[in-house]
């Protein structure tokens, strides 16, 4: 019996760490994993002007969040303008391919939540961010070179004119900023600096898709009017509009109307932006995203009606503005 046990033990393979290590290396090589890239190597570098340069095509396509910060943007920009820069789908003509664009974030003042003239775009990888950045620069340079900015400018091309090397861009294609201003589209690799991260955190706090605290809408009066929008006026407006439509607005039960106070200083914003901040802003929390978007469609850039609660009605009538503060899908 003892002889049998001795024979069984001797026939068992001994633990050989060197052999196991070699087999492990062969297995990784078989599946193309013999070289595991360093997690700190993003495959891209950023120069002093904020332009992205690719050092490794393969590594630059790996997941590493990259931000593009667009400054000096027109006040009329919205998320759809950035989506228009993306190319159409490969197989469906009207389908938009996000091409690695994950988030479109308007930079806001922390208290009034008023949008500034700066936008932050978050991409999946440095390669995706570079593709978008290069396309914006090509559009900008094409418009700058062909628009009549001085007596020495080129002759303005006809509509739908396509220039060689312009990737079939036309003069009437969309460009994010004015061709008369320098384009400022700076890139930043994760981890982001504190100013940028604070802006992203503020957006994430507002942009919950789950609606745990409702779906917020910011409402305010156009800056050209000196009319003061009070909480009672907002409450009466919601009640009056719901009664007229025979469909009350679906608001959250607890604190549906909350104030947004005067702005504090924000280091990432310029002094000119801070000085032009609007007060008397209110946040309305709706139960559903559809209800919030419907309110914005109805009341954005609409005249405030003459409510019973108003002590006086100004002339000209005040113009209301509204925007959703929560995040929608990038599509």
Residue frames relative to the residue before (quaternion, step in Angstrom):
aa qw qx qy qz dx dy dz
X 1.0000 0.0000 0.0000 0.0000 0.00 0.00 0.00
X 0.6637 0.4957 -0.2912 0.4785 3.56 0.97 -0.89
X 0.6310 0.5322 -0.3392 0.4511 3.58 1.02 -0.77
X 0.6393 0.5307 -0.3250 0.4516 3.59 1.03 -0.79
X 0.6554 0.5073 -0.3101 0.4658 3.59 0.98 -0.87
X 0.6406 0.5251 -0.3254 0.4562 3.59 1.02 -0.79
X 0.6513 0.5175 -0.3104 0.4601 3.57 1.02 -0.84
X 0.6532 0.5184 -0.3156 0.4527 3.61 0.99 -0.87
X 0.6638 0.5065 -0.3111 0.4538 3.58 0.98 -0.83
X 0.6711 0.5033 -0.3046 0.4510 3.57 0.97 -0.79
X 0.6717 0.5021 -0.3011 0.4539 3.59 1.14 -0.60
X 0.5440 0.6138 -0.4078 0.4014 3.60 1.23 -0.27
X 0.4918 -0.6524 0.4755 0.3262 3.63 -1.01 0.74
X 0.3972 -0.7190 0.5218 0.2300 3.53 -0.91 0.92
X 0.5517 -0.5967 0.4690 0.3457 3.55 -1.23 0.54
X 0.0054 0.7974 -0.5995 0.0685 3.54 -0.57 1.22
X 0.2735 -0.8042 0.5002 0.1680 3.66 -0.10 1.21
X 0.6320 0.5366 -0.3469 0.4384 3.60 1.04 -0.68
X 0.6602 0.5036 -0.3060 0.4657 3.56 0.98 -0.88
X 0.6504 0.5139 -0.3150 0.4623 3.60 0.97 -0.85
X 0.6384 0.5294 -0.3227 0.4560 3.57 1.03 -0.79
X 0.6578 0.5015 -0.3069 0.4707 3.59 1.00 -0.82
X 0.6502 0.5075 -0.3159 0.4690 3.57 0.98 -0.83
X 0.6296 0.5337 -0.3247 0.4618 3.56 1.06 -0.77
X 0.6566 0.5070 -0.3036 0.4687 3.58 0.99 -0.86
X 0.6425 0.5166 -0.3209 0.4662 3.60 1.03 -0.81
X 0.6452 0.5283 -0.3168 0.4519 3.56 1.02 -0.82
X 0.6530 0.5020 -0.3103 0.4746 3.59 0.97 -0.84
X 0.6480 0.5225 -0.3138 0.4568 3.55 1.03 -0.83
X 0.6215 0.5593 -0.3356 0.4339 3.57 1.05 -0.78
X 0.7588 0.3562 -0.1841 0.5133 3.58 1.01 -0.84
X 0.5631 -0.6446 0.3746 0.3566 3.57 1.22 0.35
X 0.5673 0.5988 -0.3790 0.4193 3.58 1.16 0.52
X 0.2855 0.7958 -0.4974 0.1945 3.56 1.16 0.47
X 0.7617 0.2436 -0.1548 0.5801 3.58 1.16 -0.59
X 0.1447 -0.7853 0.6001 0.0474 3.53 -0.53 1.23
X 0.3844 -0.7571 0.4685 0.2440 3.63 -0.47 1.12
X 0.5555 -0.5946 0.4736 0.3370 3.50 -1.18 0.65
X 0.4983 -0.6892 0.4393 0.2893 3.58 -0.86 0.99
X 0.6649 0.5056 -0.3071 0.4561 3.59 1.15 -0.51
X 0.6174 0.5333 -0.3485 0.4614 3.58 1.23 -0.26
X 0.1725 -0.8270 0.5315 0.0613 3.56 -0.38 1.26
X 0.4410 -0.7053 0.4518 0.3224 3.58 1.23 -0.24
X 0.7365 0.3260 -0.2098 0.5543 3.58 1.23 0.34
X 0.1483 -0.7555 0.6302 0.1009 3.54 -1.26 0.53
X 0.2636 -0.7494 0.5894 0.1469 3.56 -1.25 0.48
X 0.3186 -0.7663 0.5275 0.1816 3.58 -0.74 1.04
X 0.7467 -0.4206 0.2812 0.4318 3.57 -1.33 0.00
X 0.6803 0.4764 -0.2843 0.4790 3.58 1.18 -0.47
X 0.5640 -0.6342 0.3687 0.3791 3.56 1.29 0.06
X 0.4888 0.6537 -0.4391 0.3755 3.61 1.24 0.25
X 0.3881 -0.7248 0.5305 0.2066 3.55 -1.06 0.84
X 0.0769 -0.7583 0.6461 0.0399 3.54 -1.08 0.86
X 0.3366 -0.7515 0.5384 0.1791 3.57 -0.87 0.99
X 0.1772 -0.7875 0.5850 0.0780 3.57 -0.84 1.04
X 0.7801 0.0662 -0.0440 0.6205 3.58 1.22 -0.46
X 0.4016 -0.7439 0.4812 0.2320 3.57 -0.48 1.20
X 0.6784 0.5077 -0.2995 0.4385 3.57 0.90 -0.93
X 0.7182 0.4447 -0.2628 0.4663 3.57 0.81 -0.98
X 0.6349 0.5433 -0.3450 0.4274 3.60 1.04 -0.62
X 0.6535 0.4977 -0.3185 0.4731 3.60 1.22 -0.33
X 0.5190 0.6265 -0.4208 0.4013 3.58 1.27 -0.12
X 0.6216 -0.5700 0.3819 0.3779 3.55 -1.19 0.53
X 0.3100 0.6826 -0.6177 0.2376 3.54 -0.74 1.16
X 0.3626 -0.7845 0.4530 0.2189 3.54 -0.12 1.29
X 0.0682 -0.7858 0.6141 -0.0282 3.51 -0.96 1.04
X 0.2151 -0.7921 0.5639 0.0918 3.56 -0.90 0.97
X 0.1443 -0.7298 0.6596 0.1072 3.52 -1.24 0.64
X 0.1472 -0.7927 0.5888 0.0564 3.58 -0.76 1.08
X 0.1442 -0.7920 0.5915 0.0455 3.56 -0.60 1.19
X 0.1039 -0.7990 0.5917 0.0252 3.58 -0.64 1.14
X 0.8069 0.2731 -0.2215 0.4746 3.54 -1.36 0.32
X 0.3034 0.7590 -0.5145 0.2591 3.57 1.02 0.81
X 0.5708 -0.5893 0.4336 0.3726 3.62 -1.09 0.57
X 0.5739 -0.6186 0.4194 0.3348 3.56 -1.12 0.68
X 0.6514 0.5497 -0.3136 0.4184 3.60 1.17 -0.51
X 0.4619 0.6942 -0.4539 0.3142 3.62 1.20 -0.11
X 0.0279 0.7591 -0.6492 -0.0392 3.54 -1.23 0.51
X 0.7673 -0.3983 0.2359 0.4439 3.57 -1.30 0.09
X 0.6252 0.5676 -0.3474 0.4077 3.61 1.02 -0.72
X 0.6035 0.5683 -0.3633 0.4252 3.58 1.12 -0.59
X 0.6596 0.4858 -0.3121 0.4811 3.58 1.03 -0.72
X 0.6323 0.5249 -0.3346 0.4611 3.57 1.06 -0.69
X 0.6166 0.5609 -0.3527 0.4252 3.59 1.11 -0.61
X 0.5870 0.5704 -0.3729 0.4370 3.59 1.20 -0.40
X 0.6114 0.5646 -0.3525 0.4281 3.58 1.11 -0.65
X 0.5176 -0.6453 0.4669 0.3127 3.55 -1.13 0.64
X 0.5713 -0.5809 0.4503 0.3652 3.54 -1.26 0.39
X 0.6684 -0.5154 0.3654 0.3926 3.51 -1.29 0.38
X 0.6088 -0.5957 0.3896 0.3504 3.54 -1.20 0.54
X 0.8024 0.2741 -0.1309 0.5138 3.57 0.98 -0.80
X 0.7436 0.3148 -0.1953 0.5566 3.60 1.11 -0.61
X 0.4704 -0.7401 0.4058 0.2576 3.55 -0.55 1.19
X 0.7863 0.3225 -0.1689 0.4991 3.60 0.89 -0.90
X 0.5247 0.6161 -0.4209 0.4098 3.60 1.23 0.20
X 0.2927 -0.7716 0.5450 0.1478 3.56 -0.85 1.01
X 0.2600 -0.7410 0.6018 0.1454 3.53 -0.94 0.96
X 0.4113 -0.7434 0.4687 0.2418 3.59 -0.64 1.10
X 0.2013 -0.8350 0.4980 0.1191 3.62 1.22 -0.34
X 0.7671 -0.3945 0.1932 0.4676 3.56 0.87 0.97
X 0.5134 0.6251 -0.4351 0.3954 3.61 1.23 0.01
X 0.1661 -0.8339 0.5237 0.0522 3.57 -0.50 1.22
X 0.8199 0.0197 0.0306 0.5713 3.59 0.91 -0.87
X 0.1546 -0.7339 0.6537 0.1008 3.53 -1.24 0.66
X 0.0352 -0.8456 0.5292 -0.0610 3.56 -0.30 1.29
X 0.2324 -0.7449 0.6042 0.1614 3.61 -0.70 0.99
X 0.3975 -0.7117 0.5235 0.2477 3.57 -0.82 0.96
X 0.1078 -0.8283 0.5498 -0.0031 3.58 -0.74 1.09
X 0.5181 -0.5535 0.5322 0.3767 3.50 -1.34 0.30
X 0.5376 -0.6957 0.3631 0.3085 3.61 -0.76 0.96
X 0.7511 0.3953 -0.2327 0.4749 3.63 1.04 -0.57
X 0.7451 0.3504 -0.2243 0.5213 3.61 0.81 -0.87
X 0.2891 -0.7761 0.4961 0.2608 3.57 1.25 -0.48
X 0.3259 0.7323 -0.5213 0.2929 3.56 1.18 0.56
X 0.4718 -0.6793 0.4832 0.2871 3.56 -0.95 0.86
X 0.3099 -0.7118 0.5967 0.2031 3.53 -1.13 0.72
X 0.5975 -0.5493 0.4168 0.4092 3.59 -1.22 -0.31
X 0.5815 0.5485 -0.3755 0.4690 3.57 1.19 0.60
X 0.1050 -0.7776 0.6189 0.0365 3.55 -1.06 0.87
X 0.2012 -0.7539 0.6150 0.1140 3.55 -1.21 0.64
X 0.1137 -0.7820 0.6118 0.0347 3.56 -0.83 1.05
X 0.1776 -0.7870 0.5860 0.0755 3.58 -0.78 1.06
X 0.1114 -0.8032 0.5849 0.0174 3.56 -0.79 1.11
X 0.6276 -0.5689 0.4018 0.3478 3.52 -1.28 0.58
X 0.8169 0.0270 0.0593 0.5731 3.58 0.94 -0.90
X 0.6419 -0.5128 0.3884 0.4174 3.61 -1.23 0.28
X 0.6229 0.5510 -0.3493 0.4317 3.60 1.02 -0.73
X 0.6584 0.4993 -0.3108 0.4697 3.59 0.97 -0.83
X 0.6510 0.5107 -0.3156 0.4646 3.58 1.00 -0.81
X 0.6522 0.5132 -0.3216 0.4560 3.59 0.97 -0.81
X 0.6231 0.5420 -0.3457 0.4455 3.60 0.97 -0.79
X 0.6776 0.4746 -0.2884 0.4821 3.58 0.94 -0.89
X 0.6538 0.5241 -0.3159 0.4451 3.59 0.91 -0.92
X 0.6637 0.5038 -0.3069 0.4599 3.58 0.91 -0.89
X 0.6588 0.5106 -0.3210 0.4498 3.58 0.97 -0.80
X 0.6348 0.5184 -0.3305 0.4680 3.60 1.00 -0.77
X 0.6605 0.5017 -0.3104 0.4644 3.59 0.96 -0.83
X 0.6482 0.5128 -0.3318 0.4547 3.61 0.97 -0.76
X 0.6422 0.5093 -0.3186 0.4761 3.58 1.00 -0.81
X 0.6606 0.5163 -0.3040 0.4523 3.56 0.94 -0.92
X 0.6918 0.4750 -0.2850 0.4632 3.58 0.86 -0.94
X 0.6271 0.5360 -0.3391 0.4522 3.59 1.03 -0.72
X 0.6750 0.4719 -0.2925 0.4859 3.59 0.96 -0.86
X 0.6494 0.5246 -0.3226 0.4461 3.59 0.96 -0.83
X 0.6998 0.4863 -0.2793 0.4426 3.59 0.92 -0.88
X 0.7756 0.3768 -0.1840 0.4717 3.59 1.10 -0.58
X 0.5909 0.5564 -0.3903 0.4348 3.60 1.19 -0.16
X 0.4834 -0.6728 0.4708 0.3035 3.62 -1.02 0.70
X 0.0249 0.8252 -0.5606 0.0638 3.59 -0.10 1.28
X 0.7938 0.0396 -0.0318 0.6060 3.61 1.22 -0.28
X 0.6940 -0.4640 0.3405 0.4326 3.57 -1.31 0.03
X 0.6720 0.4869 -0.2885 0.4776 3.59 1.24 -0.39
X 0.4518 0.7016 -0.4520 0.3153 3.60 1.25 -0.01
X 0.6056 -0.5506 0.4323 0.3784 3.51 -1.28 0.38
X 0.5935 -0.5256 0.4515 0.4094 3.54 -1.29 0.25
X 0.5005 -0.6764 0.4503 0.2987 3.56 -0.84 0.99
X 0.4024 -0.7316 0.4895 0.2514 3.62 -0.67 1.03
X 0.5770 -0.5772 0.4385 0.3762 3.60 -1.20 0.39
X 0.6729 -0.4786 0.3542 0.4391 3.62 -1.23 0.25
X 0.8301 0.1890 -0.1888 0.4894 3.54 -1.18 0.78
X 0.3457 0.7272 -0.5130 0.2976 3.58 1.20 0.46
X 0.1413 -0.7823 0.6039 0.0580 3.56 -1.00 0.90
X 0.2505 -0.7831 0.5555 0.1245 3.56 -0.77 1.07
X 0.5641 -0.5932 0.4506 0.3562 3.56 -1.12 0.66
X 0.8229 0.2298 -0.1770 0.4885 3.53 -0.99 0.86
X 0.5929 0.5813 -0.3676 0.4188 3.59 1.24 0.07
X 0.4638 -0.7082 0.4250 0.3206 3.57 1.28 0.33
X 0.6471 -0.5610 0.2954 0.4234 3.55 1.05 0.91
X 0.3665 0.6976 -0.5261 0.3199 3.58 1.09 0.61
X 0.2385 -0.7586 0.5906 0.1371 3.54 -1.05 0.78
X 0.6485 -0.5371 0.3663 0.3960 3.53 -1.20 0.45
X 0.7195 0.4195 -0.2566 0.4904 3.59 1.06 -0.65
X 0.4035 0.6692 -0.5064 0.3646 3.60 1.20 0.36
X 0.5960 -0.6193 0.3854 0.3358 3.53 -1.19 0.52
X 0.0449 -0.7545 0.6536 0.0404 3.53 -1.15 0.75
X 0.5344 -0.6969 0.3804 0.2901 3.58 -0.86 0.97
X 0.8005 0.1731 -0.0816 0.5680 3.59 1.03 -0.70
X 0.6457 -0.5168 0.3909 0.4040 3.53 -1.30 0.26
X 0.4720 -0.6840 0.4709 0.2960 3.63 -0.92 0.81
X 0.6053 0.5597 -0.3622 0.4350 3.61 1.23 -0.19
X 0.6918 0.4200 -0.2676 0.5228 3.60 1.28 -0.23
X 0.5457 -0.5934 0.4597 0.3725 3.61 -1.09 0.57
X 0.4237 -0.7001 0.5154 0.2543 3.56 -0.98 0.86
X 0.0775 -0.7888 0.6097 0.0082 3.57 -0.84 1.04
X 0.2136 0.7558 -0.5792 0.2184 3.57 -0.17 1.34
X 0.0175 -0.8518 0.5209 -0.0530 3.55 0.28 1.34
X 0.2975 -0.7515 0.5677 0.1563 3.54 -1.08 0.83
X 0.0240 -0.7770 0.6290 -0.0033 3.55 -1.23 0.59
X 0.2988 -0.7585 0.5574 0.1572 3.55 -0.89 0.98
X 0.5126 -0.6209 0.4945 0.3274 3.56 -1.16 0.61
X 0.5017 -0.1607 -0.8483 0.0543 1.64 -1.99 1.58
X 0.4308 -0.7198 0.4920 0.2327 3.54 -0.96 0.95
X 0.5726 -0.5701 0.4429 0.3885 3.56 -1.21 0.41
X 0.7146 -0.5107 0.2804 0.3872 3.55 -1.25 0.52
X 0.6403 0.5324 -0.3361 0.4399 3.60 0.96 -0.80
X 0.6773 0.4841 -0.2863 0.4743 3.55 0.94 -0.93
X 0.6620 0.5113 -0.3073 0.4537 3.57 0.96 -0.87
X 0.6197 0.5377 -0.3465 0.4547 3.61 1.03 -0.72
X 0.6510 0.5084 -0.3151 0.4675 3.58 0.99 -0.81
X 0.6499 0.5044 -0.3123 0.4750 3.59 1.02 -0.79
X 0.6492 0.5177 -0.3177 0.4578 3.59 0.97 -0.85
X 0.6297 0.5267 -0.3351 0.4623 3.59 0.99 -0.79
X 0.6532 0.5049 -0.3096 0.4717 3.57 0.97 -0.85
X 0.6697 0.5073 -0.3092 0.4456 3.59 0.89 -0.89
X 0.6287 0.5341 -0.3383 0.4528 3.58 1.07 -0.69
X 0.6985 0.4502 -0.2601 0.4916 3.57 1.10 -0.71
X 0.7626 0.4737 -0.1836 0.4003 3.51 0.97 -0.99
X 0.2291 0.7860 -0.5435 0.1851 3.59 1.02 0.66
X 0.3404 -0.7477 0.5371 0.1911 3.57 -0.83 0.99
X 0.6295 0.5793 -0.3329 0.3967 3.59 1.20 -0.42
X 0.3450 -0.7857 0.4650 0.2179 3.58 1.23 -0.27
X 0.1981 0.8071 -0.5351 0.1516 3.60 1.03 0.66
X 0.7703 0.2425 -0.1378 0.5734 3.58 1.08 -0.71
X 0.6773 -0.4631 0.2842 0.4960 3.55 1.15 0.54
X 0.4497 -0.6479 0.5411 0.2919 3.52 -1.36 0.07
X 0.2353 -0.8458 0.4641 0.1175 3.58 -0.11 1.32
X 0.1174 -0.7410 0.6585 0.0583 3.49 -1.28 0.71
X 0.2812 -0.7421 0.5853 0.1664 3.56 -0.95 0.89
X 0.0406 -0.7964 0.6032 -0.0158 3.56 -0.89 0.99
X 0.1247 0.7861 -0.5936 0.1189 3.57 -0.97 0.89
X 0.5035 -0.6297 0.5051 0.3078 3.53 -1.38 0.18
X 0.5893 -0.5827 0.4231 0.3663 3.57 -1.04 0.78
X 0.5703 -0.6551 0.3897 0.3061 3.55 -0.97 0.95
X 0.6019 0.5811 -0.3628 0.4104 3.61 1.15 -0.43
X 0.6700 0.4575 -0.2928 0.5060 3.58 1.25 -0.30
X 0.3501 -0.7383 0.5423 0.1954 3.57 -1.07 0.79
X 0.4042 0.7188 -0.4690 0.3161 3.56 1.26 0.19
X 0.3012 -0.7531 0.5627 0.1597 3.57 -0.99 0.91
X 0.2501 -0.7728 0.5702 0.1227 3.55 -0.67 1.13
X 0.1252 -0.8112 0.5704 0.0308 3.57 -0.54 1.20
X 0.6673 -0.5194 0.3563 0.3974 3.53 -1.27 0.45
X 0.6321 0.5383 -0.3362 0.4446 3.59 1.00 -0.76
X 0.6360 0.5232 -0.3319 0.4600 3.58 1.05 -0.73
X 0.6378 0.5169 -0.3258 0.4688 3.58 1.02 -0.78
X 0.6544 0.5108 -0.3136 0.4609 3.57 0.93 -0.88
X 0.6706 0.4891 -0.2975 0.4717 3.59 0.94 -0.89
X 0.6158 0.5491 -0.3453 0.4473 3.58 1.05 -0.70
X 0.6676 0.4944 -0.3016 0.4678 3.58 0.89 -0.92
X 0.6636 0.4981 -0.3022 0.4693 3.58 0.97 -0.86
X 0.6676 0.5098 -0.2958 0.4550 3.59 0.91 -0.95
X 0.6839 0.4845 -0.2906 0.4616 3.58 0.90 -0.91
X 0.6522 0.5202 -0.3166 0.4515 3.57 0.99 -0.80
X 0.6579 0.5002 -0.3104 0.4697 3.58 1.02 -0.76
X 0.6619 0.5088 -0.3115 0.4538 3.58 0.97 -0.80
X 0.7258 0.4066 -0.2403 0.5001 3.58 1.05 -0.70
X 0.3614 -0.7417 0.4764 0.3040 3.59 1.31 -0.15
X 0.6790 0.3946 -0.2890 0.5475 3.56 1.12 0.73
X 0.2611 -0.7984 0.5193 0.1571 3.61 -0.05 1.24
X 0.5222 -0.6212 0.4823 0.3297 3.56 -1.13 0.67
X 0.3813 -0.7311 0.5263 0.2077 3.57 -0.95 0.94
X 0.0129 0.8147 -0.5748 0.0753 3.56 -0.19 1.34
X 0.5778 -0.5473 0.4572 0.3969 3.56 -1.25 0.37
X 0.5781 -0.6314 0.3960 0.3322 3.56 -1.12 0.63
X 0.7772 0.3299 -0.1703 0.5080 3.59 0.91 -0.89
X 0.8530 -0.1037 0.0224 0.5110 3.58 -0.74 1.14
X 0.0433 0.8349 -0.5474 0.0384 3.63 0.50 1.07
X 0.7649 0.2523 -0.1460 0.5743 3.61 1.16 -0.56
X 0.0567 0.8064 -0.5818 0.0894 3.58 -0.50 1.19
X 0.4766 -0.6950 0.4566 0.2850 3.60 -1.03 0.72
X 0.2202 -0.7040 0.6545 0.1659 3.50 -1.34 0.44
X 0.3016 -0.8222 0.4609 0.1433 3.53 -0.26 1.34
X 0.7340 -0.3898 0.3067 0.4640 3.56 -1.36 -0.06
X 0.5389 -0.6661 0.4065 0.3172 3.62 -0.96 0.76
X 0.3366 -0.6777 0.6127 0.2279 3.48 -1.24 0.63
X 0.6567 -0.5016 0.3616 0.4317 3.57 -1.22 0.17
X 0.0909 -0.7641 0.6375 0.0384 3.53 -1.11 0.74
X 0.4081 -0.7705 0.4316 0.2314 3.55 -0.40 1.24
X 0.6617 0.5187 -0.3260 0.4322 3.59 1.07 -0.60
X 0.6618 0.4703 -0.3020 0.4996 3.58 1.27 -0.28
X 0.5082 -0.6552 0.4688 0.3044 3.54 -1.11 0.65
X 0.6365 -0.5359 0.3764 0.4074 3.64 -1.15 0.45
X 0.6181 0.5546 -0.3552 0.4292 3.60 1.03 -0.69
X 0.6456 0.5176 -0.3232 0.4591 3.55 1.04 -0.79
X 0.6607 0.5171 -0.3151 0.4436 3.58 0.95 -0.86
X 0.6751 0.5213 -0.3045 0.4241 3.59 0.91 -0.87
X 0.7127 0.4374 -0.2562 0.4849 3.58 1.17 -0.54
X 0.3428 0.7682 -0.4846 0.2399 3.58 1.25 0.27
X 0.3471 -0.7339 0.5500 0.1959 3.55 -1.10 0.78
X 0.2796 -0.7435 0.5814 0.1759 3.54 -1.07 0.74
X 0.7262 0.4523 -0.3031 0.4197 3.55 -1.34 -0.36
X 0.3706 0.7024 -0.5139 0.3242 3.57 0.90 0.93
X 0.1299 -0.7895 0.5978 0.0485 3.54 -1.12 0.73
X 0.2658 -0.7403 0.5989 0.1501 3.51 -1.22 0.63
X 0.1293 -0.7828 0.6080 0.0302 3.55 -0.77 1.14
X 0.2006 -0.7944 0.5667 0.0870 3.59 -0.74 1.07
X 0.1571 -0.7951 0.5837 0.0497 3.57 -0.65 1.18
X 0.5929 -0.6022 0.4093 0.3440 3.55 -1.22 0.48
X 0.8024 0.1588 -0.0641 0.5717 3.59 1.03 -0.73
X 0.5936 -0.5721 0.4336 0.3638 3.54 -1.25 0.50
X 0.6276 0.5450 -0.3397 0.4402 3.59 1.02 -0.76
X 0.6530 0.5077 -0.3140 0.4661 3.58 1.00 -0.81
X 0.6450 0.5190 -0.3198 0.4607 3.58 1.00 -0.82
X 0.6760 0.4825 -0.3001 0.4692 3.60 0.89 -0.88
X 0.6271 0.5345 -0.3401 0.4532 3.59 1.05 -0.70
X 0.6297 0.5286 -0.3346 0.4605 3.58 1.01 -0.77
X 0.6519 0.5074 -0.3170 0.4659 3.58 0.97 -0.84
X 0.6467 0.5184 -0.3255 0.4550 3.60 0.94 -0.83
X 0.6907 0.4894 -0.2831 0.4509 3.58 0.98 -0.82
X 0.8400 0.2930 -0.0990 0.4459 3.57 0.76 -1.05
X 0.5112 0.6313 -0.4577 0.3616 3.63 1.09 -0.17
X 0.8405 0.0216 -0.0932 0.5333 3.54 -0.84 1.13
X 0.4631 0.6266 -0.4779 0.4056 3.54 1.02 0.91
X 0.5359 -0.6260 0.4622 0.3275 3.56 -1.19 0.56
X 0.4615 -0.6616 0.5147 0.2905 3.57 -0.96 0.87
X 0.3930 -0.7392 0.4871 0.2488 3.63 -0.65 1.02
X 0.5501 -0.6025 0.4659 0.3425 3.56 -1.26 0.39
X 0.1064 -0.8310 0.5459 0.0078 3.55 -0.01 1.35
X 0.6156 -0.5603 0.4107 0.3720 3.55 -1.26 0.47
X 0.6526 0.5450 -0.3204 0.4176 3.58 1.10 -0.65
X 0.5746 0.6107 -0.3844 0.3862 3.60 1.18 -0.33
X 0.4020 -0.7154 0.5111 0.2557 3.62 -0.78 0.96
X 0.7755 -0.0368 0.0135 0.6301 3.57 1.18 -0.56
X 0.3018 -0.7386 0.5725 0.1890 3.56 -1.20 0.45
X 0.3560 -0.7824 0.4693 0.2023 3.58 -0.44 1.21
X 0.2061 -0.7373 0.6296 0.1326 3.50 -1.35 0.40
X 0.4590 -0.2586 -0.8264 0.1988 1.61 -1.29 2.16
X 0.6494 -0.5280 0.3662 0.4067 3.60 -1.19 0.45
X 0.5112 -0.6569 0.4545 0.3173 3.61 -1.01 0.73
X 0.3301 -0.7393 0.5614 0.1711 3.53 -1.08 0.84
X 0.2815 -0.7753 0.5476 0.1410 3.56 -0.75 1.08
X 0.1074 -0.7601 0.6358 0.0813 3.52 -1.27 0.54
X 0.0178 -0.7973 0.6028 -0.0252 3.57 -1.11 0.70
X 0.0438 0.7851 -0.6171 0.0305 3.55 -1.16 0.65
X 0.4953 -0.6356 0.5064 0.3070 3.54 -1.18 0.63
X 0.2717 -0.7718 0.5569 0.1425 3.55 -1.03 0.84
X 0.6223 0.5336 -0.3535 0.4506 3.60 1.22 -0.14
X 0.5556 -0.6496 0.4356 0.2821 3.51 -1.30 0.47
X 0.2090 -0.7536 0.6110 0.1229 3.52 -1.08 0.82
X 0.6509 -0.5049 0.3842 0.4169 3.56 -1.28 0.12
X 0.3670 -0.6763 0.5890 0.2469 3.55 -1.14 0.71
X 0.2557 0.7668 -0.5422 0.2297 3.57 -0.34 1.22
